[in-house]
Amino acid sequence: MRKIIHVDMDFFFAAIECRDDPSIASQPVGVGGSSNRGVLTTCNYVAREFGCRSGMPVFKALELCPNLVIKPVRFDVYRQESRKIRKIFASYTDLVEPLSLDEAYLDVSHHRRYAYDIAKEIRAEIFQQTRLTASAGIAPNKMLAKIASDWRKPNGQFAVLPKDVDSFMKDLPVRRIPGVGPRAEEIFLKHSIETCGDLQEVPINELEHWLGASRATELYARCRGEDDRPVEPERERKSLSVERTFPKDIESLDGCEQQLPVLLDELEKDLGKMKESRAFNKVFVKLKFSNFKQTTKEQAGTGLDPEVFSSLMRTAFERSPHAVRLIGVGVRFPELEDDSQLELGFS
């Protein structure tokens, strides 16, 4: 039986800003774009009480919370704190799977100690070294650990013991299963399915009809608390991109194309900073329009050719009559098969 811990920092970016500027610690704080046209990367719990959420446009957040303090993103600082936290993880186990700068799975099955005690100790060390709080979930698999880490946020932890899995899942809302999005939830509500216990009563062939075979098989297991995925220390990066939200909508294709040189230069620099340089096999352009709908156009490619990106931009731009508020450019990596792919994808 595995012993998995999911550690999730509490409003990580915003917590760092409040730590570094104690004068705003008790105020609603958001981190994101400096103008009303930006987007919140995260916000603290005070701001969330007003309805502010990650990914929300700043102007909308300010409508909900006029006193919201907006702090600019400082990724270098966040990465520095994340490295400290991962060093703590590594002192307990080699099986650490980072999901982002502020959360990770840890497999501590080899420890004789209770995983609950290990999680408590890790959280205490994080606070001692960074003055930041973390929450943790402890369970026999990754899915349950992730659900549990949200149970007593902020600055808490919760364990789902193997003997309690069945009873825990019975009353768990279906929407709490990671990966259940609005579409699946809408289908379930249409059939009066609100809890995992309700979903357990649905035959697998019925789920396949609603969701397709692969998704149905996954949810059939998940709603029973089953998840056999191992903690994978080396998670493979699938893509790399840079994007910009502009203070004023860009009305013309020419205006959009004028942004490409700067974005491509930044993307090339980010590729050069990767720990292991990898060849990419696709390139793409993403546009978000003034109505907040977005589109992505991609094609095969192994270099950062401005003409190729310009062509992708043109196709994407023609998909909407609306002006453009965000432009992104990026590359996608093939699955690693051997060491021959560990080389630069551009010259």
C-alpha positions in Angstrom: 0.0 0.0 0.0 1.4 3.4 -1.0 1.7 6.3 1.3 1.3 9.5 -0.8 1.5 13.1 0.4 0.3 16.0 -1.7 1.7 19.3 -0.5 0.1 22.5 -1.8 1.4 25.9 -0.8 -1.3 28.4 0.4 -1.9 31.1 -2.3 1.8 30.9 -2.9 2.6 34.0 -5.0 0.3 36.2 -3.0 1.7 34.8 0.3 5.2 35.7 -0.8 4.0 39.3 -1.6 2.3 39.6 1.8 5.4 38.2 3.6 7.7 40.7 1.8 5.3 43.6 2.4 3.7 43.1 5.8 1.7 46.3 5.4 -0.7 44.5 3.0 -0.8 41.2 4.9 -4.4 41.7 6.2 -5.7 43.3 2.9 -7.1 41.6 -0.2 -4.1 41.0 -2.4 -3.9 39.8 -6.0 -0.9 39.0 -8.2 -1.1 39.6 -11.9 -1.1 42.2 -14.6 -0.5 45.8 -13.6 -3.3 47.2 -15.7 -7.0 46.6 -15.7 -6.6 44.5 -18.8 -4.3 42.0 -17.0 -5.3 38.7 -15.4 -4.9 37.6 -11.8 -2.3 34.8 -11.5 -3.5 34.2 -7.9 -5.0 36.0 -4.9 -5.0 35.5 -1.2 -7.9 34.2 0.9 -9.1 37.7 1.9 -9.6 38.5 -1.8 -11.3 35.2 -2.5 -14.0 36.1 0.1 -15.0 38.8 -2.4 -15.2 36.3 -5.2 -11.8 37.0 -6.8 -10.2 33.9 -8.4 -7.1 32.9 -10.4 -7.4 33.6 -14.1 -10.0 36.4 -13.5 -9.5 39.6 -15.5 -8.2 42.4 -13.2 -11.0 44.7 -14.1 -13.5 42.1 -13.0 -11.7 41.5 -9.7 -11.6 45.2 -9.0 -15.4 45.4 -9.6 -15.8 42.6 -7.0 -13.2 44.1 -4.6 -12.4 47.8 -5.2 -9.7 47.7 -2.5 -7.8 44.8 -4.0 -4.1 45.4 -3.9 -2.5 44.3 -7.2 1.2 43.2 -7.0 3.2 42.5 -10.2 4.4 39.0 -10.9 8.0 38.3 -9.7 8.7 34.8 -11.0 12.4 34.9 -10.1 11.4 35.3 -6.4 8.8 32.6 -6.6 11.2 30.1 -8.3 13.8 30.8 -5.6 11.3 30.0 -2.8 10.1 26.9 -4.8 13.7 25.6 -4.9 14.0 25.9 -1.1 10.7 23.9 -0.7 11.8 21.2 -3.2 15.0 20.8 -1.3 13.0 20.0 1.8 11.0 17.5 -0.1 14.1 15.8 -1.4 15.4 15.4 2.2 12.5 13.0 2.8 12.2 11.0 -0.4 13.6 10.8 -4.0 10.1 10.2 -5.3 8.9 13.8 -5.7 6.7 14.8 -8.6 6.4 18.6 -8.9 3.1 19.7 -10.5 4.0 23.4 -10.4 6.1 25.8 -8.4 3.8 25.5 -5.5 2.6 21.9 -5.3 4.0 18.3 -5.5 3.3 14.7 -4.8 5.7 12.8 -2.5 5.8 9.0 -2.2 7.0 8.1 1.4 6.0 4.5 1.3 9.5 3.4 2.2 9.3 5.3 5.5 8.3 3.3 8.6 6.9 6.5 10.1 3.3 7.6 9.7 2.9 9.7 6.6 0.7 12.1 8.6 3.6 12.8 10.9 6.0 13.3 7.9 3.6 15.7 6.3 3.3 17.7 9.5 7.1 17.9 9.8 7.5 19.0 6.2 5.0 21.8 6.6 6.8 22.9 9.8 10.2 23.0 8.0 8.7 24.9 5.1 7.4 27.6 7.4 10.6 27.7 9.4 12.7 28.3 6.2 10.3 30.5 4.2 7.7 31.9 6.6 5.1 30.5 4.2 2.3 28.0 5.0 1.4 24.9 3.2 -1.4 22.4 3.3 -1.1 18.7 2.8 -3.2 15.7 2.0 -2.2 12.1 2.9 -3.7 9.1 1.2 -3.0 5.7 -0.4 -3.0 7.3 -3.9 -2.4 10.5 -5.8 -6.0 11.4 -6.5 -7.1 11.1 -2.9 -4.1 12.9 -1.6 -4.8 15.9 -3.9 -8.4 16.0 -2.8 -7.4 15.7 0.9 -4.9 18.6 0.6 -7.7 21.0 0.0 -9.8 19.7 2.9 -8.3 21.9 5.7 -6.8 24.8 3.8 -5.1 27.0 4.6 -2.3 25.8 6.8 -3.8 22.4 7.6 -3.7 18.7 6.6 -6.1 15.8 6.3 -5.6 12.1 5.8 -7.8 9.5 4.0 -6.8 6.2 5.6 -7.2 3.0 3.4 -10.0 1.7 5.7 -11.9 4.9 5.2 -11.7 5.2 1.4 -15.1 3.7 0.7 -17.0 5.9 3.2 -15.1 9.0 2.2 -15.9 8.5 -1.5 -19.6 7.8 -1.0 -20.6 11.4 0.0 -17.8 13.2 -1.9 -19.2 15.6 -4.5 -18.4 14.5 -8.1 -16.9 17.9 -8.9 -14.2 17.3 -6.3 -12.6 14.6 -8.5 -9.7 16.2 -10.3 -10.4 16.6 -14.0 -14.2 16.7 -13.7 -14.9 19.9 -15.6 -18.1 21.9 -16.3 -19.2 19.6 -19.2 -19.0 16.4 -17.2 -20.6 18.0 -14.2 -23.5 19.3 -16.4 -24.1 15.8 -17.7 -24.0 14.4 -14.2 -26.5 17.0 -12.8 -28.8 16.3 -15.8 -29.0 12.7 -14.5 -29.2 13.8 -10.8 -25.7 12.6 -10.0 -24.2 14.8 -7.4 -21.9 12.5 -5.3 -19.4 9.8 -6.1 -21.8 7.4 -4.4 -24.4 8.3 -7.1 -21.9 7.9 -9.8 -20.9 4.4 -8.5 -24.5 3.3 -9.4 -24.1 4.1 -13.1 -23.1 1.1 -15.3 -19.8 1.5 -17.2 -21.6 1.3 -20.6 -23.8 4.2 -19.6 -20.8 6.3 -18.7 -19.1 5.4 -22.0 -22.2 6.6 -23.8 -22.0 9.9 -22.0 -18.3 10.6 -21.9 -16.5 8.2 -24.3 -14.7 4.9 -23.4 -11.4 6.3 -22.0 -12.9 9.0 -19.8 -15.6 6.6 -18.6 -13.0 4.0 -17.6 -11.1 6.6 -15.7 -14.1 8.0 -13.8 -15.5 4.6 -13.1 -12.3 4.0 -11.0 -11.9 7.5 -9.6 -15.4 7.6 -8.1 -14.4 4.5 -6.2 -11.2 6.1 -4.9 -9.0 4.0 -7.2 -5.9 5.5 -8.8 -2.8 3.4 -9.5 -0.7 6.1 -11.0 2.9 6.1 -9.5 4.6 9.3 -8.4 6.9 10.2 -11.3 9.9 12.3 -10.4 10.8 13.2 -14.0 7.7 14.7 -15.4 8.1 15.4 -19.1 7.5 19.0 -20.3 5.0 19.0 -23.2 5.3 22.6 -24.3 6.9 26.0 -23.7 5.3 29.3 -24.5 5.3 33.0 -23.7 2.4 35.4 -23.9 1.4 39.0 -23.4 -1.8 40.7 -22.5 -1.9 44.2 -23.9 -3.2 47.4 -22.2 -5.2 48.2 -25.4 -6.9 45.9 -27.8 -5.0 45.3 -31.0 -7.4 45.9 -33.9 -5.3 44.9 -36.9 -3.3 41.9 -38.1 -0.3 44.2 -38.7 -0.5 45.3 -35.1 -0.4 41.7 -34.0 2.5 40.8 -36.2 4.5 43.7 -34.8 4.5 41.9 -31.5 6.1 38.7 -32.9 9.8 39.7 -32.8 9.8 40.5 -29.1 7.8 37.4 -28.2 9.9 35.1 -30.3 13.1 36.6 -28.8 11.8 35.8 -25.3 10.7 32.3 -26.3 14.2 31.6 -27.7 15.8 32.8 -24.5 13.5 30.6 -22.4 14.3 27.6 -24.6 18.0 28.3 -23.9 17.4 28.3 -20.2 15.9 24.9 -20.1 17.8 22.4 -17.9 17.9 19.9 -20.7 17.6 21.3 -24.2 15.1 19.4 -26.3 14.1 19.4 -29.9 10.5 20.5 -30.6 8.3 19.3 -33.4 5.5 21.8 -33.4 5.1 25.6 -33.1 1.9 27.5 -32.3 0.3 30.9 -31.9 -2.5 31.6 -29.4 -4.8 34.6 -29.5 -7.3 35.7 -27.0 -9.9 38.2 -28.3 -11.7 41.1 -26.6 -14.7 38.8 -25.9 -12.3 36.6 -23.9 -12.6 33.7 -26.4 -9.3 32.2 -27.6 -8.0 30.2 -30.5 -4.7 28.3 -31.2 -3.2 27.5 -34.5 -0.2 25.2 -34.8 1.8 23.2 -37.3 4.8 21.0 -37.6 8.1 22.9 -37.2 11.6 22.6 -35.7 12.7 26.2 -35.7 11.5 29.7 -34.7 10.9 31.0 -38.2 9.1 34.4 -38.0 7.4 33.7 -41.4 5.9 30.5 -40.0 4.6 32.3 -36.9 3.3 35.1 -39.1 1.3 32.7 -41.1 -0.1 31.0 -38.0 -1.0 34.5 -36.7 -2.8 35.3 -39.8 -5.0 32.2 -39.7 -5.8 32.6 -36.0 -6.6 36.3 -36.4 -9.1 35.6 -39.2 -11.1 33.3 -36.9 -12.7 36.2 -35.0 -14.0 39.6 -35.9 -13.0 40.9 -32.5 -9.8 42.7 -31.5 -6.9 40.9 -29.9 -6.1 41.3 -26.1 -3.5 38.6 -25.7 -0.9 37.0 -28.0 1.0 33.8 -27.2 3.7 31.9 -29.1 5.1 28.6 -28.2 6.5 25.2 -29.1 5.5 21.6 -28.4 7.9 18.8 -27.6 7.6 15.1 -28.8 7.6 12.4 -26.2 11.1 11.4 -25.2 12.2 8.1 -26.5 16.0 8.3 -26.4 18.8 10.6 -25.8 19.1 11.7 -29.4 16.3 14.2 -28.8 18.3 16.1 -26.1 19.5 18.8 -28.4 18.5 22.4 -29.3 15.5 22.8 -31.6 16.7 26.1 -33.0 19.9 27.6 -34.4 
